[in-house]
Amino acid sequence: MLRTLARTLAAASAVALLAACAGTSDAASDAGDASEVVRIGVVGASDDYWKVFTDAAAEEGIEVELVNFTDYTQPNPALSQGQLDLNQFQHLQYLAQYNVGTDEDLTPIGATAVYPLGLYSKKFTSVDEIPAGSEIAIPNDPTNQARALLVLQDAGLLKLKDGGTSVAIPADIIEAESTVTVTPVDATQTAVALNSVAGSIINNDFLKDAGLASTDALYQDQADSPGARPYINIWVARAEDKDNATYLKLVEVYQTPAVQEGLLENSGGTAVFAHQSGAELQGYLADIQKAVATQG
């Protein structure tokens, strides 16, 4: 989905920006207030933890204006064109697709969390129990397919050429060094496939309907694992603002216990907090963008 989306973002950005601004307050469209109010583009501004965040920011003397979006294609063009000061809604992989697809240089300045992708099974209770030659179902959309392959590699079940990337495909599997095979299926069918395969990589969105919980996973990617790096959710600024002290202070406020407790509750307990620095994230992004550009 992200690969296709990236190719259309440039053409859609003007329309998306108009749609976004139509739903914001007057303050959110007044560029003259930029030095007094920090405008942050988010998806889901009504979530309770955002109120905790804005109150905590106010205690630090920073007034925040949350600009809510309902379409993921909108916040990046709005930031690029100066309608926002920051946005916080995406992971590194999404940002890489956007930057490569639009020739932009939006920049991560702080981390929020990783929402783990897990391996589940009805037949086995640990990764070590999965026998050689077993079949694993994985989502077939490009972003989740690549991530699923990285999860299986981290779990020790397969090896990918050159260590794999965030655009990996099944053809990158080194069969001689892998103990499982993979079968890509629609993401909505990965839970159903549990009845006929050794295990499935299942998105969190489909766990509840399948009667599963994230704690049932045999293995999940971790916020500090190389395979999970592209999926670290991030704070994003324009490149020229990456060292802005006020913006970096807002990242610190977001990472305080009170805000993170609300984020964890909002995620149903699945969020794994990440604390990589802006410099680390920028290095990760450069690598991901190279992979995206090479494949494109």
Residue frames relative to the residue before (quaternion, step in Angstrom):
aa qw qx qy qz dx dy dz
M 1.0000 0.0000 0.0000 0.0000 0.00 0.00 0.00
L 0.6846 0.4949 -0.3072 0.4383 3.60 0.83 -0.94
R 0.6292 0.5457 -0.3512 0.4277 3.59 1.00 -0.78
T 0.6720 0.4801 -0.2889 0.4842 3.57 0.92 -0.89
L 0.6494 0.5387 -0.3124 0.4365 3.53 0.97 -0.91
A 0.6371 0.5555 -0.3361 0.4154 3.56 0.94 -0.86
R 0.6682 0.5202 -0.3091 0.4329 3.56 0.98 -0.81
T 0.7336 0.4121 -0.2395 0.4843 3.60 1.16 -0.46
L 0.4701 0.7168 -0.4333 0.2783 3.58 1.23 -0.24
A 0.6399 0.5499 -0.3451 0.4112 3.57 0.89 -0.87
A 0.6954 0.4700 -0.2783 0.4670 3.56 0.89 -0.93
A 0.7255 0.4593 -0.2439 0.4508 3.57 1.04 -0.76
S 0.4987 0.7208 -0.4161 0.2422 3.59 1.15 -0.46
A 0.6556 0.5166 -0.3376 0.4352 3.60 0.92 -0.79
V 0.6628 0.4883 -0.2993 0.4824 3.58 0.94 -0.88
A 0.6510 0.5277 -0.3134 0.4467 3.55 0.94 -0.91
L 0.6481 0.5290 -0.3249 0.4411 3.56 0.96 -0.84
L 0.6435 0.5087 -0.3267 0.4695 3.58 0.95 -0.80
A 0.6530 0.5138 -0.3106 0.4617 3.57 0.95 -0.85
A 0.6565 0.5198 -0.3150 0.4467 3.55 0.98 -0.84
C 0.7028 0.4836 -0.2834 0.4381 3.54 0.78 -1.01
A 0.5800 0.5997 -0.3773 0.4020 3.58 1.12 -0.57
G 0.7403 0.4158 -0.2288 0.4761 3.58 1.11 -0.59
T 0.6002 0.5704 -0.3657 0.4251 3.62 1.22 0.12
S 0.6112 -0.5355 0.4290 0.3946 3.51 -1.33 0.18
D 0.6697 -0.4740 0.3691 0.4366 3.57 -1.31 0.23
A 0.6229 0.5550 -0.3449 0.4300 3.57 1.01 -0.78
A 0.6610 0.5353 -0.3101 0.4247 3.54 1.04 -0.75
S 0.7237 0.4018 -0.2516 0.5015 3.59 1.20 -0.31
D 0.5872 0.5774 -0.3636 0.4355 3.58 1.30 0.04
A 0.2709 -0.8069 0.5023 0.1525 3.58 -0.11 1.27
G 0.5688 0.6246 -0.3782 0.3785 3.59 1.18 -0.43
D 0.6790 0.4949 -0.2966 0.4540 3.59 1.18 -0.42
A 0.3484 0.7963 -0.4607 0.1796 3.58 1.28 -0.03
S 0.6783 0.4916 -0.3047 0.4532 3.61 1.03 -0.71
E 0.7141 0.4456 -0.2478 0.4797 3.63 1.20 -0.40
V 0.7888 0.1852 -0.0795 0.5806 3.57 1.03 -0.76
V 0.2635 -0.7425 0.5937 0.1636 3.57 -0.91 0.93
R 0.2022 -0.7973 0.5626 0.0836 3.56 -0.59 1.19
I 0.0664 -0.8133 0.5777 -0.0214 3.53 -0.66 1.15
G 0.2778 -0.7603 0.5667 0.1538 3.58 -0.74 1.05
V 0.0511 0.7972 -0.5955 0.0849 3.57 -0.76 1.08
V 0.3002 -0.6854 0.6190 0.2387 3.52 -1.36 0.20
G 0.7904 0.2176 -0.1806 0.5434 3.58 -0.46 1.19
A 0.1158 0.8406 -0.5199 0.0985 3.57 0.94 0.88
S 0.6291 0.5561 -0.3386 0.4247 3.61 1.17 -0.41
D 0.4516 0.6767 -0.4676 0.3456 3.61 1.23 -0.11
D 0.5996 -0.6421 0.3477 0.3276 3.56 -0.86 1.02
Y 0.6580 0.5454 -0.3398 0.3926 3.59 0.89 -0.82
W 0.5755 0.5841 -0.3946 0.4147 3.61 1.13 -0.42
K 0.6115 0.5269 -0.3529 0.4731 3.60 1.09 -0.61
V 0.6166 0.5255 -0.3387 0.4784 3.58 1.03 -0.75
F 0.6605 0.5178 -0.3018 0.4523 3.58 0.96 -0.90
T 0.7017 0.4663 -0.2958 0.4502 3.60 0.75 -0.98
D 0.6266 0.5197 -0.3393 0.4713 3.60 1.07 -0.65
A 0.6560 0.5019 -0.3088 0.4716 3.58 0.99 -0.84
A 0.6287 0.5242 -0.3330 0.4680 3.59 1.04 -0.73
A 0.6378 0.5359 -0.3227 0.4494 3.56 0.99 -0.84
E 0.6274 0.5374 -0.3287 0.4577 3.57 1.08 -0.72
E 0.6773 0.4461 -0.2759 0.5160 3.56 1.25 -0.48
G 0.5693 -0.6273 0.3601 0.3908 3.57 1.31 0.13
I 0.5826 0.5632 -0.3723 0.4525 3.58 1.24 0.39
E 0.2185 -0.7705 0.5866 0.1201 3.57 -0.67 1.10
V 0.1414 -0.8105 0.5677 0.0278 3.53 -0.77 1.11
E 0.1457 -0.7462 0.6443 0.0823 3.53 -1.08 0.84
L 0.2013 -0.7784 0.5835 0.1147 3.59 -0.53 1.13
V 0.1438 -0.7711 0.6176 0.0576 3.55 -0.84 1.04
N 0.2315 -0.8250 0.5053 0.1024 3.56 -0.35 1.25
F 0.0953 -0.7720 0.6274 0.0364 3.53 -1.08 0.84
T 0.2529 -0.7602 0.5780 0.1553 3.54 -1.15 0.63
D 0.7041 0.3751 -0.2278 0.5583 3.58 1.32 -0.09
Y 0.4408 -0.7344 0.4558 0.2420 3.58 -0.63 1.12
T 0.6155 0.5640 -0.3640 0.4130 3.62 1.14 -0.38
Q 0.6421 0.6055 -0.3107 0.3529 3.62 1.18 -0.34
P 0.6848 0.5392 -0.3422 0.3510 3.65 0.70 -0.88
N 0.6527 0.5176 -0.3429 0.4341 3.64 0.96 -0.64
P 0.6565 0.4680 -0.3362 0.4867 3.66 0.84 -0.75
A 0.6298 0.5367 -0.3413 0.4459 3.60 1.01 -0.75
L 0.6560 0.4850 -0.3073 0.4899 3.58 1.03 -0.75
S 0.6424 0.5355 -0.3250 0.4415 3.58 0.89 -0.88
Q 0.7567 0.3944 -0.1973 0.4825 3.57 0.97 -0.88
G 0.6112 -0.6331 0.3257 0.3458 3.59 1.23 0.37
Q 0.4726 0.6695 -0.4539 0.3499 3.60 1.18 0.23
L 0.7401 0.2490 -0.1592 0.6041 3.57 1.31 -0.35
D 0.4138 -0.6683 0.5517 0.2789 3.52 -1.33 0.32
L 0.7799 0.0232 0.0286 0.6248 3.55 1.14 -0.77
N 0.0533 -0.7507 0.6369 0.1671 3.51 -1.33 0.02
Q 0.0826 -0.7804 0.6194 0.0220 3.54 -1.24 0.50
F 0.4116 0.7040 -0.4774 0.3271 3.54 -0.02 1.33
Q 0.7613 0.4119 -0.1461 0.4790 3.59 1.22 -0.49
H 0.3834 -0.6741 0.5584 0.2945 3.53 -1.33 0.17
L 0.7382 -0.4464 0.2809 0.4205 3.55 -1.32 0.25
Q 0.6240 0.5484 -0.3491 0.4335 3.58 0.99 -0.76
Y 0.6518 0.5085 -0.3159 0.4655 3.58 0.94 -0.87
L 0.6618 0.5036 -0.3099 0.4608 3.57 0.92 -0.91
A 0.6296 0.5335 -0.3382 0.4522 3.59 0.98 -0.78
Q 0.6442 0.5134 -0.3185 0.4691 3.58 0.95 -0.86
Y 0.6558 0.5109 -0.3121 0.4600 3.57 0.98 -0.85
N 0.6910 0.4901 -0.2951 0.4419 3.58 0.75 -1.02
V 0.6761 0.4806 -0.2985 0.4720 3.58 0.91 -0.87
G 0.7025 0.4941 -0.2704 0.4350 3.57 0.93 -0.90
T 0.7830 0.3074 -0.1504 0.5194 3.58 1.15 -0.58
D 0.3964 -0.7306 0.4589 0.3138 3.59 1.33 -0.02
E 0.3978 0.6897 -0.4937 0.3496 3.56 0.99 0.93
D 0.2801 -0.7606 0.5591 0.1743 3.58 -1.30 0.15
L 0.1215 0.7894 -0.5846 0.1423 3.58 0.92 0.87
T 0.2225 -0.8345 0.5039 0.0125 3.52 -0.94 1.02
P 0.3830 -0.7104 0.5319 0.2563 3.63 -0.87 0.85
I 0.1339 -0.8051 0.5742 0.0653 3.58 -0.97 0.84
G 0.8110 0.0130 -0.0131 0.5847 3.61 1.22 -0.12
A 0.4148 -0.7118 0.5209 0.2234 3.54 -1.25 0.54
T 0.2444 -0.7482 0.5929 0.1703 3.57 -1.23 0.46
A 0.7487 -0.3303 0.2683 0.5083 3.60 0.31 -1.18
V 0.2961 -0.6708 0.6357 0.2413 3.48 -1.44 0.16
Y 0.2302 -0.7378 0.6169 0.1486 3.55 -1.02 0.82
P 0.3549 -0.8143 0.4069 0.2132 3.58 0.02 1.32
L 0.2671 -0.6997 0.6407 0.1691 3.48 -1.31 0.62
G 0.1346 -0.8644 0.4843 0.0118 3.55 -0.62 1.13
L 0.3983 -0.6608 0.5878 0.2434 3.49 -1.41 0.40
Y 0.0644 -0.8107 0.5814 -0.0243 3.57 -0.73 1.13
S 0.0219 -0.7976 0.6027 0.0017 3.56 -1.19 0.53
K 0.3164 -0.7162 0.5874 0.2049 3.54 -1.23 0.59
K 0.6958 0.4949 -0.2548 0.4540 3.56 1.27 -0.37
F 0.7948 0.2204 -0.0910 0.5581 3.56 1.14 -0.63
T 0.3415 -0.7642 0.5189 0.1738 3.56 -1.15 0.62
S 0.7760 0.1473 -0.1335 0.5986 3.58 1.27 0.06
V 0.6391 -0.5246 0.3991 0.3964 3.55 -1.24 0.42
D 0.6442 0.5567 -0.3222 0.4139 3.58 0.98 -0.84
E 0.6464 0.5381 -0.3236 0.4334 3.60 1.15 -0.51
I 0.5660 0.6146 -0.3926 0.3845 3.60 1.17 -0.43
P 0.3209 -0.7961 0.4792 0.1834 3.61 -0.47 1.15
A 0.6343 -0.5198 0.4105 0.3988 3.54 -1.26 0.46
G 0.7719 0.3326 -0.2688 0.4705 3.54 -1.06 0.84
S 0.4665 0.6978 -0.4362 0.3244 3.58 1.27 -0.01
E 0.3902 -0.7069 0.5502 0.2130 3.53 -1.27 0.57
I 0.1058 -0.7799 0.6162 0.0299 3.56 -0.97 0.95
A 0.3023 -0.7378 0.5749 0.1837 3.58 -0.88 0.94
I 0.0430 -0.7919 0.6092 0.0005 3.57 -1.01 0.86
P 0.5849 -0.5642 0.4241 0.3996 3.64 -1.12 0.46
N 0.3676 -0.7716 0.4813 0.1947 3.59 -1.00 0.75
D 0.4997 0.6141 -0.4673 0.3934 3.63 1.19 0.05
P 0.6504 -0.5988 0.2879 0.3681 3.61 -0.89 0.90
T 0.6937 0.4799 -0.3039 0.4428 3.61 0.79 -0.93
N 0.7342 0.4165 -0.2470 0.4759 3.58 0.76 -1.00
Q 0.5800 0.5674 -0.3799 0.4442 3.60 1.13 -0.53
A 0.6696 0.4861 -0.2983 0.4757 3.57 0.87 -0.94
R 0.6629 0.5034 -0.3123 0.4579 3.56 0.91 -0.87
A 0.6295 0.5383 -0.3344 0.4496 3.59 1.00 -0.81
L 0.6410 0.5180 -0.3231 0.4653 3.59 0.99 -0.80
L 0.6533 0.5025 -0.3113 0.4730 3.57 1.02 -0.78
V 0.6107 0.5382 -0.3473 0.4655 3.59 1.08 -0.72
L 0.6806 0.4847 -0.2911 0.4659 3.58 0.88 -0.92
Q 0.6221 0.5176 -0.3421 0.4776 3.56 1.10 -0.61
D 0.6489 0.5121 -0.3147 0.4664 3.58 0.94 -0.88
A 0.6749 0.4951 -0.2836 0.4679 3.57 1.12 -0.73
G 0.5193 -0.6764 0.3891 0.3484 3.59 1.28 -0.10
L 0.5207 0.6726 -0.3926 0.3497 3.59 1.25 0.26
L 0.8007 0.0406 -0.0430 0.5961 3.58 1.20 -0.34
K 0.2871 -0.7228 0.5995 0.1889 3.54 -1.37 0.23
L 0.2264 -0.7739 0.5819 0.1059 3.54 -1.05 0.87
K 0.6092 -0.5608 0.4179 0.3738 3.55 -1.15 0.66
D 0.8554 0.0354 -0.0708 0.5118 3.55 -0.93 0.99
G 0.6890 -0.5064 0.2810 0.4357 3.57 1.11 0.60
G 0.4967 -0.6795 0.4153 0.3451 3.58 1.27 -0.10
T 0.1336 -0.7638 0.6266 0.0782 3.53 -1.32 0.43
S 0.6661 -0.5057 0.3725 0.4022 3.55 -1.32 0.05
V 0.6866 0.3770 -0.2990 0.5450 3.58 1.28 0.19
A 0.2616 0.7950 -0.5065 0.2074 3.60 1.19 0.52
I 0.1525 -0.7598 0.6272 0.0783 3.55 -1.25 0.60
P 0.6937 -0.4880 0.3115 0.4285 3.63 -1.15 0.38
A 0.6019 0.5749 -0.3610 0.4206 3.60 1.09 -0.61
D 0.6170 0.5562 -0.3400 0.4409 3.60 1.24 -0.32
I 0.4930 0.6615 -0.4349 0.3609 3.60 1.25 -0.14
I 0.2915 -0.7184 0.6052 0.1807 3.56 -0.99 0.91
E 0.3292 -0.8074 0.4537 0.1839 3.57 -0.05 1.32
A 0.6642 0.5332 -0.3128 0.4204 3.58 0.94 -0.87
E 0.7454 0.3626 -0.2052 0.5205 3.59 1.21 -0.47
S 0.6258 0.5222 -0.3257 0.4793 3.58 1.28 0.27
T 0.3171 -0.7668 0.5293 0.1769 3.57 -1.10 0.65
V 0.7461 0.3095 -0.2058 0.5524 3.60 1.26 -0.12
T 0.3052 -0.6850 0.6158 0.2416 3.52 -1.37 0.24
V 0.2929 -0.7612 0.5510 0.1765 3.58 -1.19 0.43
T 0.1452 -0.7571 0.6316 0.0823 3.52 -1.23 0.65
P 0.2617 -0.7770 0.5501 0.1586 3.62 -0.42 1.15
V 0.0361 0.7705 -0.6344 0.0513 3.58 -0.97 0.95
D 0.6630 -0.4573 0.3812 0.4538 3.55 -1.25 0.21
A 0.5919 -0.6197 0.3817 0.3463 3.57 -0.93 0.91
T 0.6437 0.5339 -0.3239 0.4423 3.57 1.08 -0.69
Q 0.7024 0.4695 -0.2563 0.4695 3.60 1.22 -0.40
T 0.4539 0.7096 -0.4514 0.2943 3.60 1.21 -0.10
A 0.6515 0.4960 -0.3248 0.4733 3.60 1.03 -0.69
V 0.6249 0.5344 -0.3306 0.4632 3.59 1.03 -0.80
A 0.6473 0.5543 -0.3133 0.4191 3.56 1.02 -0.83
L 0.4856 0.6821 -0.4309 0.3364 3.61 1.20 -0.34
N 0.6239 0.5669 -0.3379 0.4185 3.58 1.13 -0.57
S 0.8008 0.3052 -0.1384 0.4964 3.59 1.13 -0.50
V 0.7242 0.3599 -0.2453 0.5346 3.61 1.24 -0.01
A 0.6568 -0.5158 0.3720 0.4051 3.55 -1.28 0.23
G 0.7940 -0.1302 0.1135 0.5828 3.56 1.08 -0.70
S 0.1933 -0.7646 0.6032 0.1192 3.54 -1.31 0.29
I 0.3387 -0.6577 0.6272 0.2438 3.49 -1.27 0.58
I 0.0278 -0.8381 0.5415 -0.0603 3.58 -0.46 1.25
N 0.4398 -0.6857 0.5197 0.2575 3.57 -0.89 0.97
N 0.6186 -0.5757 0.3928 0.3628 3.57 -1.10 0.71
D 0.5952 0.6084 -0.3585 0.3834 3.58 1.08 -0.73
F 0.7601 0.3919 -0.1940 0.4807 3.59 1.10 -0.65
L 0.4419 0.7222 -0.4454 0.2912 3.60 1.25 0.01
K 0.6675 0.5337 -0.3173 0.4111 3.57 0.79 -1.00
D 0.6880 0.4819 -0.2878 0.4600 3.58 0.85 -0.97
A 0.6840 0.4678 -0.2802 0.4845 3.56 1.20 -0.51
G 0.4924 -0.6732 0.4201 0.3575 3.57 1.30 0.04
L 0.5455 0.6046 -0.3924 0.4277 3.57 1.19 0.58
A 0.2052 -0.7340 0.6290 0.1532 3.52 -1.32 0.35
S 0.6411 -0.5394 0.3630 0.4079 3.58 -1.14 0.50
T 0.6176 0.5604 -0.3392 0.4352 3.59 1.15 -0.56
D 0.5907 0.5756 -0.3657 0.4313 3.60 1.26 -0.19
A 0.4868 0.6968 -0.4245 0.3121 3.58 1.23 -0.28
L 0.4344 -0.6661 0.5439 0.2678 3.54 -1.09 0.77
Y 0.7802 -0.0550 0.0553 0.6206 3.55 1.16 -0.68
Q 0.0470 -0.7681 0.6378 0.0311 3.56 -1.15 0.72
D 0.4941 -0.6128 0.4995 0.3616 3.56 -1.14 0.50
Q 0.3328 -0.7563 0.5423 0.1521 3.54 -1.16 0.68
A 0.6426 -0.5623 0.3624 0.3736 3.54 -1.17 0.62
D 0.7542 0.3822 -0.2152 0.4887 3.59 1.08 -0.62
S 0.5160 0.6323 -0.4340 0.3815 3.61 1.22 0.20
P 0.6021 -0.5867 0.3945 0.3710 3.61 -1.03 0.72
G 0.6647 0.5323 -0.3124 0.4211 3.59 0.98 -0.81
A 0.6944 0.4738 -0.2719 0.4684 3.56 1.17 -0.55
R 0.4307 0.7465 -0.4435 0.2460 3.59 1.20 -0.29
P 0.6784 0.4948 -0.3339 0.4283 3.65 0.80 -0.82
Y 0.7282 0.4472 -0.2246 0.4682 3.59 1.20 -0.48
I 0.3646 0.6874 -0.5162 0.3579 3.55 1.24 0.53
N 0.3238 -0.7332 0.5644 0.1977 3.58 -0.79 1.01
I 0.1691 -0.8489 0.4993 -0.0387 3.51 -0.91 1.02
W 0.4101 -0.5990 0.6202 0.2974 3.45 -1.50 0.28
V 0.0983 -0.8207 0.5628 0.0098 3.60 -0.87 0.94
A 0.0641 -0.7766 0.6268 0.0032 3.53 -1.07 0.91
R 0.5810 -0.4886 0.4666 0.4539 3.54 -1.29 -0.06
A 0.6557 -0.5578 0.3309 0.3866 3.58 -1.06 0.73
E 0.6789 0.5065 -0.3035 0.4364 3.59 0.95 -0.81
D 0.7066 0.4420 -0.2569 0.4893 3.59 1.24 -0.30
K 0.3702 0.7813 -0.4594 0.2037 3.61 1.22 0.10
D 0.7400 0.3653 -0.2229 0.5189 3.61 1.18 -0.44
N 0.3247 0.7630 -0.4999 0.2500 3.59 1.26 0.28
A 0.4403 -0.7410 0.4408 0.2503 3.59 -0.55 1.17
T 0.6378 0.5277 -0.3326 0.4519 3.58 1.01 -0.75
Y 0.6691 0.4982 -0.3026 0.4609 3.56 0.90 -0.89
L 0.6566 0.4971 -0.3122 0.4737 3.58 1.00 -0.80
K 0.6056 0.5406 -0.3520 0.4660 3.58 1.12 -0.59
L 0.6320 0.5266 -0.3338 0.4602 3.59 1.04 -0.71
V 0.5937 0.5389 -0.3626 0.4749 3.58 1.09 -0.61
E 0.6481 0.5144 -0.3126 0.4666 3.59 0.96 -0.86
V 0.6374 0.5258 -0.3279 0.4580 3.58 0.96 -0.86
Y 0.6546 0.5245 -0.3098 0.4477 3.58 0.96 -0.88
Q 0.7164 0.4542 -0.2450 0.4695 3.55 1.09 -0.69
T 0.4436 0.6731 -0.4725 0.3562 3.61 1.24 0.27
P 0.6740 -0.5440 0.3186 0.3851 3.61 -1.11 0.64
A 0.6539 0.5347 -0.3362 0.4165 3.61 0.88 -0.86
V 0.6789 0.4711 -0.2898 0.4829 3.58 0.94 -0.88
Q 0.6908 0.4902 -0.2954 0.4418 3.57 0.87 -0.90
E 0.5777 0.5627 -0.3784 0.4544 3.57 1.13 -0.54
G 0.6652 0.4939 -0.2948 0.4762 3.57 0.99 -0.84
L 0.6335 0.5266 -0.3254 0.4643 3.58 1.03 -0.78
L 0.6468 0.5197 -0.3177 0.4589 3.57 0.95 -0.88
E 0.6553 0.5034 -0.3097 0.4704 3.58 0.93 -0.87
N 0.6619 0.5202 -0.3051 0.4453 3.57 0.94 -0.90
S 0.6972 0.4680 -0.2643 0.4743 3.59 1.12 -0.68
G 0.4856 -0.6641 0.4376 0.3628 3.57 1.24 -0.02
G 0.6719 -0.5227 0.2809 0.4433 3.53 1.19 0.59
T 0.5585 0.6467 -0.3794 0.3549 3.62 1.22 0.08
A 0.5502 0.6337 -0.4092 0.3582 3.62 1.12 -0.44
V 0.1200 -0.7414 0.6561 0.0734 3.54 -1.07 0.85
F 0.3692 -0.7839 0.4530 0.2098 3.56 -0.36 1.24
A 0.1717 -0.7685 0.6126 0.0678 3.53 -1.11 0.82
H 0.1140 -0.8239 0.5548 0.0188 3.56 -0.99 0.84
Q 0.2460 0.7783 -0.5415 0.2012 3.59 1.10 0.58
S 0.5060 -0.6493 0.4807 0.3021 3.56 -1.13 0.69
G 0.6771 -0.4759 0.3691 0.4229 3.52 -1.31 0.23
A 0.6482 0.5247 -0.3224 0.4478 3.57 0.97 -0.85
E 0.6406 0.5131 -0.3270 0.4684 3.60 0.96 -0.81
L 0.6773 0.5026 -0.2909 0.4516 3.56 0.88 -0.98
Q 0.6393 0.5252 -0.3247 0.4583 3.56 1.03 -0.77
G 0.6251 0.5223 -0.3291 0.4777 3.58 1.12 -0.65
Y 0.6321 0.5193 -0.3232 0.4757 3.56 1.00 -0.85
L 0.6599 0.5264 -0.3120 0.4360 3.56 0.89 -0.98
A 0.6324 0.5372 -0.3418 0.4412 3.59 0.93 -0.84
D 0.6634 0.5012 -0.3032 0.4657 3.58 0.95 -0.85
I 0.6623 0.5061 -0.3060 0.4600 3.57 0.95 -0.89
Q 0.6540 0.5175 -0.3183 0.4508 3.57 0.97 -0.84
K 0.6064 0.5425 -0.3559 0.4597 3.58 1.07 -0.66
A 0.6575 0.5134 -0.3021 0.4613 3.56 0.97 -0.89
V 0.6583 0.5066 -0.3054 0.4656 3.57 0.96 -0.90
A 0.6740 0.5011 -0.2967 0.4546 3.57 0.91 -0.95
T 0.6393 0.5376 -0.3189 0.4479 3.57 1.02 -0.80
Q 0.6906 0.4681 -0.2812 0.4742 3.54 0.95 -0.90
G 0.6613 0.5306 -0.3116 0.4290 3.56 1.01 -0.85
